[in-house]
Amino acid sequence: MKFLSSFTGLLLAFLLFTGCAQRAYHQHDDSFDLTSVSTYAWADADDDKNYETKRNNVNSIRDTKIKRTIDKYLQAHGWKLNNANPDVFLVFDVVVDQSQQNVNVPVYSQPMTRWYYNPATRRWVPIFYPSNLVGFNSATRQVREGTLTLSMMNPVNDKAIWQGWTTSEIYGKKISDEKIDRDVKAIIKELKKY
């Protein structure tokens, strides 16, 4: 019995932690061997002559925090920053969009108690009727969604070889440090599969 209760507790904890994890996605070029990559350098997309438009949402504080967080997780993964002769170039982008989200709120009837007279006992008897699900109220609300994308490029031909991204809702005006850390961690977790 003790084993069953501890097993159930561990199972619930596992489901709680895996259900709350940030989800990231990736695409990669199958012709490039990512297992041989051990060094990287940052590419500056704004100075690239092939980059037609400047980023309109540049925030130097946020961008510095994102770079430092990516550096931290990549170096923990065993990669080294090498500006002289890197295996890959890295570039990231942050896109913040306004979108609408549908929200369904359940609507319940009011519980009530009815009184009936019982002639056999000569008493009034209460009967309780619980609330029932009547339906849903649907509404839409404006949400801000942020997408963080990390791209790796082959330094030989400037082709993208790997791209990871994650999207989540932004609460408040700025992206918090915790959100940056959680998003970068999820993207690097996708990279660790190689």
Secondary structure in CASP SS format (residue, H / E / C, confidence):
PFRMAT SS
TARGET T0000
AUTHOR 0000-0000-0000
METHOD secondary structure of the structure
MODEL  1
M C 1.00
K H 1.00
F H 1.00
L H 1.00
S H 1.00
S H 1.00
F H 1.00
T H 1.00
G H 1.00
L H 1.00
L H 1.00
L H 1.00
A H 1.00
F H 1.00
L H 1.00
L H 1.00
F H 1.00
T H 1.00
G H 1.00
C C 1.00
A C 1.00
Q C 1.00
R C 1.00
A C 1.00
Y E 1.00
H E 1.00
Q E 1.00
H E 1.00
D C 1.00
D C 1.00
S C 1.00
F C 1.00
D C 1.00
L H 1.00
T H 1.00
S H 1.00
V C 1.00
S C 1.00
T E 1.00
Y E 1.00
A E 1.00
W E 1.00
A C 1.00
D C 1.00
A H 1.00
D H 1.00
D H 1.00
D C 1.00
K C 1.00
N C 1.00
Y C 1.00
E C 1.00
T C 1.00
K C 1.00
R C 1.00
N C 1.00
N C 1.00
V C 1.00
N C 1.00
S H 1.00
I H 1.00
R H 1.00
D H 1.00
T H 1.00
K H 1.00
I H 1.00
K H 1.00
R H 1.00
T H 1.00
I H 1.00
D H 1.00
K H 1.00
Y H 1.00
L H 1.00
Q H 1.00
A H 1.00
H C 1.00
G C 1.00
W C 1.00
K E 1.00
L E 1.00
N C 1.00
N C 1.00
A C 1.00
N C 1.00
P C 1.00
D C 1.00
V E 1.00
F E 1.00
L E 1.00
V E 1.00
F E 1.00
D E 1.00
V E 1.00
V E 1.00
V E 1.00
D E 1.00
Q E 1.00
S E 1.00
Q E 1.00
Q E 1.00
N E 1.00
V E 1.00
N E 1.00
V E 1.00
P E 1.00
V E 1.00
Y E 1.00
S C 1.00
Q C 1.00
P C 1.00
M E 1.00
T E 1.00
R E 1.00
W E 1.00
Y E 1.00
Y E 1.00
N E 1.00
P C 1.00
A C 1.00
T C 1.00
R C 1.00
R E 1.00
W E 1.00
V E 1.00
P E 1.00
I E 1.00
F E 1.00
Y E 1.00
P C 1.00
S C 1.00
N C 1.00
L E 1.00
V E 1.00
G E 1.00
F E 1.00
N E 1.00
S E 1.00
A E 1.00
T E 1.00
R E 1.00
Q E 1.00
V E 1.00
R E 1.00
E E 1.00
G E 1.00
T E 1.00
L E 1.00
T E 1.00
L E 1.00
S E 1.00
M E 1.00
M E 1.00
N C 1.00
P C 1.00
V C 1.00
N C 1.00
D C 1.00
K C 1.00
A E 1.00
I E 1.00
W E 1.00
Q E 1.00
G E 1.00
W E 1.00
T E 1.00
T E 1.00
S E 1.00
E E 1.00
I E 1.00
Y C 1.00
G C 1.00
K C 1.00
K C 1.00
I C 1.00
S C 1.00
D H 1.00
E H 1.00
K H 1.00
I H 1.00
D H 1.00
R H 1.00
D H 1.00
V H 1.00
K H 1.00
A H 1.00
I H 1.00
I H 1.00
K H 1.00
E H 1.00
L H 1.00
K C 1.00
K C 1.00
Y C 1.00
END
